[in-house]
Amino acid sequence: MRTLVVVLGALLPLVFGASEVCYPNIGCFDYGYPFLDPPDRPLSWAPQSPSKINPRFLLHTRRNPLKAEAQTLDSDDPSTISNSHFDSTKETKFICHGFIESGVIEWDYWMTDMVQEFLNYDDYNVIRVAWGSGSLFPYTQAMANTRVVGAETSRLIDTIRGMYGISAASFHFIGHSLGSQIGGYVGKRQPGLGRITGLDPAGPGFENTEPEVRLDPTDAIFVDTIHTDAQHTLDLGFGMIQPVGHMDFYPNSGRDQPGCDQTIFEDFIDEGLIGGAVKFVACNHMRAHEFFSDSINKCPIYGFKCPNAADTYDNFVNGECFNGDVAMMGFHSINNKPASGVIHQTYYATTTDKSPYCLDNPFQIRLYFEDPWFSETFKGWAFVTLTGGKGSTSRTKLHENSLNFKPGTERNFIFTTDTDPGDLTQLEFYWDHDFEFLNPGDWPIFDDVEVFIAKIEIKGLRWQKSYTLCNRKPSTGINSNTKAYFDVSNC
């Protein structure tokens, strides 16, 4: 079947005319197979000319951080580079928007916000890539134009490298939606490109296509992605489902982002008419660049890699994915870059519903259920209260859904507290039995409803400090709706 598709992709351009267009300085673009690849990419148009798309490269540094102070860099006029504030001793960040985010609808505010975050963090060269004229409807044309924007961006990098003798490794391309795919095209022309960050890479026309067509781990030394609208196009999803980086993060399942469930009328009130309409349609899709901007300076969002046998978001929610790797999502994910040759490492994360999106006081906890001969499996909800050098937290639920507490097993969770308790000294455990009302045998009046936990391990993720706390009464069961106390000093 795949062979038939390839043959059709090759023959269709022959039937309907030429399948290649060429432009000075950037070469030719064949828009037959694999760029025409039904059913995943049923339409393929010729990219428009650079003059029609008019990509602009707008430089910001700490000497000109504001949007109005941007300096335009032109590959055809090297003096625009040499006379600018570009500093070849600094790293360079490219930030690129996606479909209709600039031009008729000025919805690229996030790019200037990200510029400020980068310049607050360090003294970088930050270049906004604005291709608004080529990013408009129809989507198929904008999709084709990404190849030219990628080629022109690569040409600018060639010019800069030729002027200053710097390495491709010093460049980092950050793109949202179609901008992520532009990053892939840059990397395909720039061997050894340092890094590409894909912020919810565009899915329609790219999902399940050949690596030549889409973002791929081979496009840079390090490719990381954040998937926030990873749904099929028929489900109105704008992002890619498949992993396409060395590290792929799927916060909140990669689909349903907290705070994106407002009605269109609520969005109109919050964002105005145009902004509200965009947010209502693309809220999940836009979260990716918001998460990344937050990750630069505000606070970390931790991602957890599930064991291969439990690699789904449901497994993560059920506490089965905390024995593997932990990595920070976003800008600092490079600190957890996998070993050479390792790709498509999937991480799941939890966020809040508004900025700052990180959990205030994140903890990872592991409950060890003992297995005396008379113990039973019970279903319920678990709660903890933490006490430390700065005081006590409120009682916090560890998970939303009731879960089985099975003797002889471990349960792992991530949660956040309302305050920072400081160095932990004590933990109060409490649980609530979830019995089936229509099953009298499950009613608590017929059995001792108790679980046995001798030890709890907990790790404060922000400060990366671990604690082991042991039960004051290790041989005594913990009844539903009863408190049990665990102390560091008891271990």
N, C-alpha and C positions, 0 to 999 in steps of 0.2 A: 504493500500500500504506500509506504514511504517513497519507494522508487517511482511509482506512478505520479505522486505529487511533485517530485523533483523534475520529472520529464515535462509535466504540464507547466511548471514554473519556468522551464527553459523555453517551451514552445509558444506560450501565450504572447510574449513580446514579439516573436517572429510574425505572429498572425496580425497583431495590432500595430506594429511599427517598431522603430528603434527602441533600444532599452539602455542607452548610454548617453550621458551628457557630460561635456568637458568645460572646465573653466581655467583661465590663466592662473598660474602659481599654485593651484591646489589639485590639479589633475582631473581625472575622469571618474564618473560615478555610474556604475552599472546598476540599474534598478530591476533587472530580472532576478532569477533565483540567485541567492537565498532571500533577497529582499522582497521578492514576490513568492510567497510560500503558503498557499492555501492548505488548510483552513485557518491557520493561526495568523497569517498575514495575507489576506485575500486581495488586497489592493497595494500597488506600489507605484508611486508617482515620481517623476523626475524632480530632483532637488532644484530649487530656484537658484538664481545667480547670487553671488555675494553682494552685488550692488542692490538687488531686490530685497534680500534678507537684512542687509545692513547691520551686521553684528558690530557692536561697539565694546571696547575694552576700557573700563573706567577704573583708574588706579586711586587707591586710598592708602595713606600711611599715617603714622602719628603726627606728621606735619600737615596733613590735609585730611582729617578724618570725616568731615561732614559731606553729605551728598552733593551739596552745591560746590564743594571744593574739588570734586573729582577731576583727575587729569586723564585725557583721552590718549591712549597709546595706539599707534598706527604702524603696522608691519612695513608699510610702504614708505614710511618716513621715520627712520631710526632716530632722528633728532627729537621726536616726541617722547622717546624713551630716555635718551641721554640728558635731556633738559627737564625731565620730570623728577619726582622725589623717589623714583625706584632705586632701591639699594641692593646691589647684587650680593652683598654679604648676608642678607636676610632671606628667610624662607618666603615663598610666594604661595598665596591662597587664591584660587579662582572660585567665584561663587556664581552659579548659573541657574536661572529660572526655567520654568517649563512652559506648558501650553497656556496661551493668552494671559500670562502673568505680567506682561509689560507691553506697553503700546496703547491700544484703545482703552483697556482696563488697567489702570495703574495699581496692580495688586502685588507689586514686588517690594513692598515695605520691608518684608522680612529680610531681604538682602542687605539693606542698610542697617537693620538691627544686628545682623550677624557680623557685618563689618565692625561695628562698635564692640561687639563681644570679643572678636579676634584682637583688635587693637588694645583693648583693655587687658587682655591676657599677655600679649607680647608684641614686640615691634616687628610686624610682618609687612610685606607688600601684599595688599589685598586688592584683587581685581574683580570688579563686577562684570559679568558677561551679559550684555543686554541685547537681545535679538528680537525685540517686540514685533518688528515688521514681518518677521518670518514665522512667528509663533501663533498666528491667528487662524481662524477657521478657513478651510476645512481641516480637521485634525490630520487627515492623511497627508496633506501638503506640509503641515508643520512637522509631522513625523519624518518626512523625507528631508526637510530642511536641516534637521539636526546633524546630518552628515556634513553639510557645508560649514555649519557653525563649529563642529569639531575640527574640521580641516583648517579653518581660519585661526582657531585657538592654537592649534599645533604650530601653525606658521608663525604666530606671535612668539611662542616659546622658542622656536628655531632662531628667530631674530635675536631674542634676548640672550640665548645661549651663545650665539655667534659673537655678540658684542662683548660679553663678559666671561666667556669660557666656563660657565657654570654647568652643573650636572642636572639631568632631568629629574634626578631623585629629590631635588630641592623644591619641586612643584607639587602642590596638593590641589586637586580639583574636587569641588563640592557641588553637586547638582541635585535639583529637585525635579521629580517626575521626568519629563523629556530631557531636562538638564542632566539627569543621571546618565541617560543614554548618550548624550553629547560627551560626557566624561569618558565613556567607553571608546568613542571614536577618537578622542584625543589620545588616549592610551595606546590605541592600535597604531598610531603614527609616531608615538614617542616611546620607543623601547627604554625600559628602566624608569618610567615615570614613577615618582615617589609614592603617591597615594591617590585613590579615588574614593570619595564617599558618596554613595547613592542614597538619596533621601526619598523613600518610596518610589523607586524606579518605575517609570511608566510601564503599565502592563499591556494595554491594547496595542497589538501589532508587534509586540516583543516577546510575550510569554511563549515559551517552548520553541523559540526560533533558534537558528544556528548561532554559535558564539560570535561569528563575524558581524551579526546584525545587532546584538545587544551587549550590555555590560557583562563582563566576564572576569574571573580572577586573574586571567593572563594579561589584563589591560594595565596593570600597575604592580609595583612591588607589594603593595598592600591595598586591598579593596574591602571596604566595610559598608554595610547597608543597614538601613532601618526601614522595616516594612510596617506601614500603618493602615493601608487600605488594600490588603492582599486578598482580593475577592475577584471572582470571574466577572468579566464585562457584563454578562447578562444579569448579574446581581448588583450592577452599577458600581463595580469596583474599578478604581483607576490605577492601582498598583500591581506589581508583580507578586505572584504567589511563590514561585520557585526561588531557591537561594541562588545568588549570582556573585557572591563575594567570598573572601576568605572567612569573614565573620558576618553572619546575617542575624540581625536582631528583630524579634517579633514581639514588641510590647503589647500587652493586653490582647493577646491572640493574634496580633498583626492585623486586626480588622475593626473591632468595635472599641473605639477610644472613649474613655470617660469624658463627659462634657460635650460629646457630639450627638446627644440624643434630644436636643432642644427642638421645638417646633419652629417652622419658618418664621412665624410671627415673633417669637422670642429672639431669633437671630436678627430680624429687622430692627428690633428695639436696641439690641446690643451693638450692632455693626452698621446700621443704616441700610438703605435699600439695596445698593449694589453689593456692599460687603456682606450683608445678611444673606443675600441669594447665593453668593460664592461659598460662604461658610456652610449653609444648609446642604449644598450639593457636595462640597469637597472637604468637609471638616476633618474626616479621618485622614484624607490624603495630605492635608496641610500640616497635620500634627508632626510629621516627620521632621520638617525644618524647625519647628518650634522645640521639639525635643533636643535636636542637635545644638541649637543656639543656647538653650539652657545648660547643656552639658559642658560648655566651654568654661564658664566661671561660677555658675551658681551652686549646684550640688549634684553628686553622681546618681545616676540611675543604674542599678546593678542588673545584669543579665545572667541567667543560669542555664548552663548547658545540660540537657538531659542525657542519661545513658541511652545508647542506641535503641535498646528494647523499649524505651518509654519516651520516645521523642515526639510528644504531642503537647499542645498547650494544656489539654485536660490533665495530662500526667503532672505537668508543672503545678496547676492549681491544686491538685490532690496531694501535693507534697512529695512527689516521687523524683524530683529532679535537683536535689541539693547535695548529692554526693559527687557531682562532677565539677567542672570548671566554673568559676565566677569571673565575670569581666564587666568593666564599666562600658555602658552603651554610649555611643556618640564620639566626641572629639578625642577622648582619652582611651578609646578602645585599642589604639595602637600599642598601649602599654601591655596588652595581653595578646599581642599578635601571635597566631599559631606558628608552629615550626614550618620550615620551608617545605612546600609541596602539599601541605594540609589545607584543604579548602572546604567551603560550604559548612562551616561550623555554626550550628543553629543555637541561638540563645533566646530565652523567654524572659520577659520583665513585666513589672507592674508599675504603673504611674498613678499620679493623682489626676484630677479633672481640670486643673488650671495651673499656670506657671506660678511658682517653680514646680515642675512636674515630678521631681524626685520625692521619695518618701522622707519625711522629716527625720525620723530616728529609726532607720531600718535595722532589723535583727533577723538572723537566721537561727531557727531553733530545731532541735532534734529530741524527740521523746522516745525513751527506751521502755517498751512495755514488757514487763516480766511475765513469766509463764508457769506459775504454780499449777499443780495438777487439777485444781478445782476452778481455775479461772475460765471465763467465758468471753466471747466477742460481743461487744456492745457498740451501738451506734450513737453518736452524739456530737456535740460541739465542745471545743476546748478553749479555755480562757487563761490568761496569765496576767499577773501584776508584778512588775519588776521594782526592786528596791536597791538603791545604791548610794554612793557618796553624796549625790545631789538631791536625794529624795525618792519618792515613789511615783510610778505612773498610774494612770487609771487602768481599770481592768480592761483588757484588750482581747477581742475574739481572734483566734488564730486562722480561722477559715470560715467562709460563708456557708458552705454546704455541710450537712452532717456527714460524718465519715465513720467507717468501722474502726474501732480500736481493738485490734486483734492481738492476743497474747503472743509473745515471742517475736514481735515485729518492731520496726521503727517507723516513726512518722516525722516528716520534715516540713517546715513551713517558713515563709518569710512574712514579716509583719512590721508595722510601724507603731510607735507609741506617741502619745500626745506631748510628752516631755522627755528630756534626756536625763536618765536616772544616774548617770555617772558610772563609776566602777561598781559593778554588781556585787552584792553581798547576799541577796535573798530573792527568791521567786515564790510567788503564791500561785498554785495551780487549782483550777476549778473546772468542772465539766458538767454539762447538762445532757441528760439522757434523752434520746430521740426514739421513743417507742411507738410501735404501730398500734393505734387505738383499736383497730378491728381485729387484732390478734391478742386475745386475753393472755396467752402464754408469755407475751412480751411485756405485760404490765409489771411495773416495779414492785407490786405488792407480793409477788410470788417468789422473788429471788433477791439476793443481795446484789444490787446493781453496782458493781465496783470494778475498777481497773487497778492494775498494779504497775506502778512506775517507781523505780529505785533511783534513776539518774536522768538528768536533763542536761544537754549541752546547748550553749547559746553563744552566738557570735555577733558582736556589734559591728555591722558592716562599715559604718562610717569611719570608725577608728581601728577597724581590723583587729579587735581584741576578743579573745575567746575565754569562756568560763565553763566550768563543770560544776553543777549544783546537785547535791544528793539529798534524798528524802530523809526527813527527821525520823520517820517511822517506815523504814524500807520494807518491812514484812507485812505491813497493814494495807489493805485495799483502800482505795479512794472512792468513796461513795458519790453518786451523782448529787449535785448541789451541796457538796461539802468541800471545804478548803483543805489543801495539803501544802506544807511548807518545805521548800528545798533551800539549802544553804551551801555556800562555797566552803564554809568551815567544816561541813559534815563529810566531805570527800577525802 
